[in-house]
Amino acid sequence: MLASAVVLLPTARPAQAHGTLAMSTPAANATVTEALTTVELYFTEQVAANAYFTVTGPGGGRVDNGWQQGSPRPLDKPVREYLLVDGKFEPKEYSTGFPAVVTLAHLPAAGQYAVSYLSVASDGEPVRGTMSFRYTGRATAAPQGWRPPVDQPDPALVAAAEQHATSGHSGGAAPGGPTASAVPPAPSTAATAASPSAAAPGDDEGGLGWLAWTGGAVLVVAAVGFAAWRRRPVPAARPVGRPAGRAGGRPRGQGAVARSGTGARAGRSKTAGGRQGVTRPAAVPRAVVTAPVGAPVATGAAPTTTGATPTTTGATSVVAEVAPARGSRLGNTGLALLVGGLVVALLAGFGLGRLGSGTRPVDRTAAAPPVTGAAVSAGDGHQHGPGTGAHTHPGDGGAAQAQVTGLSVNAGGYTVQPEARTQPAGVRADYRFRIVGTDGQPATRFAVVHDKQLHLVVVGRDLSGYQHLHPTMAADGTWTVPLTLARPGGYRIYADFSVTAADGSTVPLVLGVDHQVPGAHTPVPLPPAAPQSTAGPFTVTMTGTPTVGVTVPLSFRPDGVEPARLERYLGAYGHLVVVREGDLGYVHVHPEQELVDGTVRFWLTAPSTGRYRAFFDFQVDGKVHTAQYTLDL
């Protein structure tokens, strides 16, 4: 049974990967003390001729000055990639690295430098990610007349990468290291960033199906329970003996007569001064153990011969009789039937699991039924910083392609249903809504993401009137939050949450619904792009160059605010919501957990060309402020 359980243990399926980053000079997360003039990124195949690279310095500005192909060289450690061939993942090992040599114009300051890249592999898969290193040396001067580049990637490159939005490469890398699709040394440790479509063949190749796993789990539980039942511990001994007599009577003494685990009654014995030995015969052999008064009688100790007289010189002693256990509760025939039944159940589960796996791709984004219960803690489905990688999750627009969300009232099998879709201008009203599953029932079990079960973001169609609210949920699944909209016009309300599905997994979603405030509407023109914004008493400087299809850092620093004064808000030092002009596509980005060179740093992958409005929330002295920026790509 244990062997069967080991056979059934699941192993991680390999992610589809090709042309990945294998190593770099300097290495990811390295500390560099001497000035650099180049950064070398070694891929498992030569990058595309129109590949795109950026290097961002501590101040948020770009310091790269072009790139070129380098000479191949052996990798420090061979890399294994998994390619999808005829519906099967085939491993391929690479021992040669093909470098892209990125030139650095200068190193303006000590701090963290981020290298971002975008290319397309020979099989059409996108290759994108970031790596970082820290420089602690002296600042170097830029070449005379040099200016930071402001170019965007070749549109043909972006289009080619977006054609494979479901590839294993789509999982962006943590800024500290190679891409998530950088291959593992063995299938058991393979990256599992493959998308639903990429992972589907793996479900047929070697996958046992959920019934097989269930059968295996039942088998293991039954085996453990049966073993525990067979090996139930012997109950503690019960004292019934009597010590040596004393003048004037027969005093009650201390002693122990151990009972066996079967519950058989042991005979009594008497010490010196009275009758000695076993008072009556037993149907089964009994072991008599002698011990001084007050000493514990170990039921597992080697017994003396039955009927032996206990020692009485110089000390009071007792006699304890121990009866052995009865025979097994389960005879050989019953045991055989039990084991045979478990094996049959295992084989049936295995067969049904194989039948259920089929050869069809598995759509992991299919609707999940709503469930009820208490909130549980889980990660969210938005773009993240190091530790989780710069990426998004299913239901939140795909992977690092950063496809926008919030364009529809339904996604992933859930729909947002507001009670009202209009309210008067300048009037405080309770906004109520439910998140309903495909069965028409409201979902009530949500994961806690950044300290809240659900985040409600409100933005006007002209990208003004931003609000970040946190409604409360009633037992029937109705969410309520006070909402005031000062100006007439159209608004988009985004419900940003992660619902817990019936199988215990979390489904991160952003659902958007339109809301109207009647009256004459005068649109507010979108301000021009600028690196600074006023938020309350603070001027907040944004540094970085948002880039289409490439994960790049954006850093925010409130001027005049020491890093020690910045407080965590909703579990982080800041939150960034980016909304695209026109269709009001929504991108929610979360920062690195700690400040980077005194700034709040995010890793943003802009989904397309166009104009965006970015809203940066941060907290100082217990008050939340919002800085707003226009991003013109």
C-alpha positions, -999 to +999 in steps of 0.1 A: +000+000+000+029+024+008+044+016-026+011+024-043+009+057-025+045+066-036+036+058-072+006+081-070+025+111-056+021+139-082+051+156-098+052+190-113+047+191-150+073+209-170+065+243-184+068+249-221+099+269-226+124+279-253+151+304-257+151+313-221+177+333-201+202+309-187+227+331-169+241+367-169+271+387-162+268+401-136+247+374-121+211+381-110+210+397-075+248+401-075+265+431-058+290+448-081+317+470-067+336+479-099+322+501-127+306+482-156+304+491-192+283+461-204+258+436-191+258+402-208+226+381-209+231+345-221+201+328-237+197+292-248+195+305-284+203+337-302+178+364-295+158+380-324+174+408-344+148+432-332+150+422-295+146+450-270+166+457-239+166+484-213+187+491-182+172+513-155+193+530-128+184+537-092+169+571-101+145+554-126+162+567-157+175+545-185+213+540-188+215+516-217+232+526-249+223+499-274+231+462-277+247+436-299+251+399-303+280+383-286+301+352-291+286+320-278+303+303-248+296+273-225+271+279-198+283+276-162+255+250-157+236+232-184+200+241-188+171+218-197+141+231-215+108+214-223+093+217-258+058+207-268+062+182-296+032+163-309+013+169-277+041+158-255+067+177-235+101+167-248+132+177-228+162+193-244+194+202-227+215+232-236+251+237-226+259+268-248+248+303-241+242+330-267+248+364-253+231+397-259+256+424-248+239+455-236+261+486-234+259+509-203+263+546-210+272+552-173+264+543-138+248+575-123+246+563-087+250+534-063+219+513-060+198+487-078+199+484-116+172+465-135+177+449-169+146+441-189+143+422-222+118+412-248+124+388-277+108+360-297+122+325-298+127+305-330+095+286-322+075+319-320+073+319-282+079+353-264+110+356-242+106+384-217+117+391-182+139+412-159+170+407-138+186+430-112+220+437-097+232+462-071+261+485-077+280+499-048+309+517-065+315+553-076+292+570-101+305+573-136+299+601-161+277+598-192+293+603-226+292+638-239+260+645-257+244+612-247+207+613-238+187+585-221+168+565-248+131+569-250+124+544-278+097+517-275+100+481-288+094+473-325+056+470-329+062+438-350+081+423-320+053+432-296+027+418-320+047+386-324+050+382-286+013+388-281+003+361-306+015+336-280-002+350-249-007+315-235+029+303-238+050+291-209+071+322-214+043+344-204+051+341-168+074+370-162+105+367-141+110+381-107+133+410-112+159+392-092+165+364-116+158+346-149+124+341-163+100+317-147+102+296-178+140+292-174+141+255-172+147+233-142+173+205-139+146+178-139+109+174-146+102+170-109+113+205-103+101+220-135+086+254-136+049+253-137+042+286-153+027+271-184-007+285-193-039+265-195-033+256-231+003+247-226-005+225-197-033+207-213-012+180-230+005+173-197-029+163-183-031+135-208+006+125-206+011+109-173-018+126-156-039+103-135-070+124-132-087+136-100-104+103-093-071+086-093-057+111-068-089+106-047-085+069-048-049+071-037-057+095-009-085+071+003-060+042+002-034+060+022-059+072+048-074+037+051-039+022+055-029+046+082-062+041+100-060+004+098-024+004+111-034+027+140-063+005+149-042-026+149-015-009+170-038+007+196-018+014+228-023-007+259-043+012+286-025+023+317-023-001+347-048+001+375-036-002+411-054-030+430-026-047+450-021-044+488+011-038+507+026-057+536+004-057+567+011-036+598+002-041+634-035-038+642-050-047+609-047-051+572-039-016+558-046-007+523-014-004+504-001+006+471+006-017+442-004-023+406-020-051+388-017-043+350-045-051+327-038-062+292-049-042+262-078-068+258-094-058+291-089-092+308-091-090+346-058-098+364-059-117+397-051-100+430-021-108+452-012-101+488+021-091+503+040-104+534+018-106+564-010-122+544-016-147+517+009-146+489+009-154+453-019-156+428-053-162+445-068-181+416-057-197+384-061-179+351-073-192+317-042-176+301-006-174+314+000-145+337+033-128+343+041-116+379+063-086+382+078-074+415+085-038+422+090-017+453+061+003+465+057+036+447+078+025+417+060+024+384+053-010+369+064-012+333+040-034+314+066-041+288+092-053+314+105-089+314+083-107+339+093-132+365+079-167+367+042-170+374+035-176+410+070-165+423+070-151+458+079-114+460+108-101+480+097-087+514+130-081+532+135-045+541+108-031+519+072-034+511+066-049+477+037-057+455+029-082+429+015-072+395+001-097+371+002-089+334-020-108+310-010-109+273-032-094+246-058-115+229-054-125+194-059-101+165-094-085+161-093-094+124-087-128+112-066-137+082-097-140+060-110-105+070-076-090+065-073-104+030-108-091+022-099-056+035-067-053+016-082-068-016-111-042-014-086-014-010-066-026-040-098-029-061-108+006-051-073+019-061-074+002-095-109+015-102-099+051-093-069+048-115-089+036-144-116+062-140-089+088-137-073+078-169-107+078-186-115+112-172-082+127-184-089+121-221-069+137-248-087+170-249-070+202-236-081+213-202-095+248-199-083+259-165-101+293-169-135+276-171-162+288-148-159+276-112-190+273-091-194+297-063-189+284-028-198+296+006-178+298+038-153+320+056-127+340+039-093+324+034-059+339+029-043+337-005-022+356-030-039+378-055-039+380-093-021+412-102+013+422-113+038+417-086+074+425-077+102+402-068+094+369-050+064+363-071+076+377-104+063+405-125+032+389-138-006+386-137-028+355-133-057+338-150-088+360-148-066+390-143-056+394-179-033+366-185+004+365-177+031+391-182+015+403-214-005+425-189-037+423-209-061+447-193-090+436-172-123+451-160-137+454-195-167+431-187-192+425-160-184+388-161-153+366-163-142+332-150-178+321-145-187+351-122-207+382-128-210+414-108-247+424-103-253+459-089-286+467-073-286+501-090-265+515-119-273+552-113-273+577-085-277+615-081-247+638-082-232+649-049-255+625-029-240+599-006-257+566-014-251+530-005-237+511-035-248+475-033-238+445-055-233+408-055-207+385-072-228+357-087-217+324-101-230+304-131-256+288-109-271+321-100-260+320-064-239+347-048-204+339-039-196+344-002-161+329+002-133+353-009-096+352-003-081+380+017-058+399-007-039+429+007-058+429+039-092+430+022-116+405+007-126+429-021-113+462-034-137+485-052-121+511-076-141+539-091-129+560-121-148+584-143-148+578-181-126+609-185-102+592-160-110+617-132-128+610-099-107+581-087-117+563-055-103+532-038-130+517-015-135+486+006-171+474+009-184+450+035-202+418+028-234+406+044-241+369+051-262+366+019-233+378-003-244+414-007-216+439-007-223+475+005-202+506+005-211+544+008-204+561-025-205+598-034-200+609-070-197+647-072-199+653-109-225+641-135-212+617-162-203+580-167-181+560-144-166+525-144-167+506-111-142+477-108-146+449-083-111+435-077-111+402-057-101+366-055-130+341-050-123+307-036-136+279-058-152+246-048-119+228-051-102+252-027-083+271-054-085+309-057-098+326-088-085+362-091-108+384-111-115+420-119-151+427-131-161+461-144-196+476-146-207+510-158-224+535-135-242+567-144-247+601-127-274+620-146-268+656-155-248+678-179-214+663-182-183+683-189-152+661-195-120+670-178-091+671-202-064+645-195-033+663-181-001+660-201+025+635-190+047+647-162+070+630-137+056+648-107+022+650-090+008+667-059-009+646-033-020+666-003+011+683+012+035+661-008+050+663-043+056+628-055+082+621-081+077+591-105+108+578-122+110+551-149+100+546-185+067+527-190+073+504-220+048+485-242+052+447-237+083+450-215+084+447-177+102+478-164+104+494-129+085+525-119+096+542-087+077+567-065+092+590-039+072+616-019+095+646-017+103+657+018+092+624+033+119+603+049+115+566+042+109+559+078+077+580+076+062+559+048+037+534+063+023+502+050-011+506+035-031+474+029+000+453+035+024+473+012+041+506+009+019+516-019-006+505-046-007+514-082-038+513-104-034+520-141-064+527-164-062+530-202-079+559-219-109+549-241-119+514-231-110+519-194-089+488-194-076+482-158-042+471-146-035+467-109+002+465-100+017+458-066+051+469-054+081+452-040+076+443-003+104+466+009+115+500-002+142+501-029+167+529-025+141+547-005+114+545-031+083+525-036+090+503-067+066+486-090+072+464-121+048+475-148+042+458-182+022+483-203-003+462-224-004+485-255+003+519-269-020+547-259-025+570-229-031+558-194-038+574-160-018+560-131-031+563-095-005+558-067-018+553-032+005+557-002+001+564+035+020+589+058+011+595+094-020+574+092-035+592+062-038+578+026-028+601-003-032+595-040-008+609-066-020+608-102+000+607-135-006+605-172+014+579-191+017+587-228+029+557-248 
